[in-house]
Amino acid sequence: MVAMRELEAIAADRVKSRFVFAVTSDSRQKPSLRRFRDPLGPEICTGLVDALRKEGFSVREPKPGRACDAGFDVILPDFSVIAVLQVERDAGFIQCGLLTWCQKPLWRRVSLQAASDAWARVCAAIERALRQHPDLSSLLWLTSNEDERRLEKVAHGR
């Protein structure tokens, strides 16, 4: 657990682990007022999972999450990279945020450098897949610290 916290602290400045993008298609299905999750989340995650598998990654099927619209796991030899997607709709504008982080069993020892490098490779593959998606635009690929600074600027109206 301590090693994963150290990895997350290192990654906050090094590993670009957060993606923010807009969905441009006006023809997107609008969510039902009764649905808790946006159906666009599993659709985007399914495309990402397919692209990651084509690059040779072992990826679990995307599923709706408890506090997110969808998520999936990329299974690596000593740990997993978790990815969760949140979809926000506002006045016809669709913005998505995809967060990634590492998770490992407590009994596994993982070199921080090896984990950081593997995590960065997964994120680079996700970035390539997102850039190839025809309905996505305005892609930002950020570290945790960059994302926090971006959100602070938005909150302060800068």
Sequence and secondary structure as in RCSB ss.txt:
>XXXX:A:sequence
MVAMRELEAIAADRVKSRFVFAVTSDSRQKPSLRRFRDPLGPEICTGLVDALRKEGFSVREPKPGRACDAGFDVI
LPDFSVIAVLQVERDAGFIQCGLLTWCQKPLWRRVSLQAASDAWARVCAAIERALRQHPDLSSLLWLTSNEDERR
LEKVAHGR
>XXXX:A:secstr
 HHHHHHHHHHTTSS  EEEEEE  TT     TT SS THHHHHHHHHHHHHHHTT EE   B  SSSSEEEEEE
 SS EEEEEEEEEEETTEEEEEEEEEEE  TT    HHHHHHHHHHHHHHHHHHHHH TTEEEEEEE HHHHHHH
HHHHHTT 
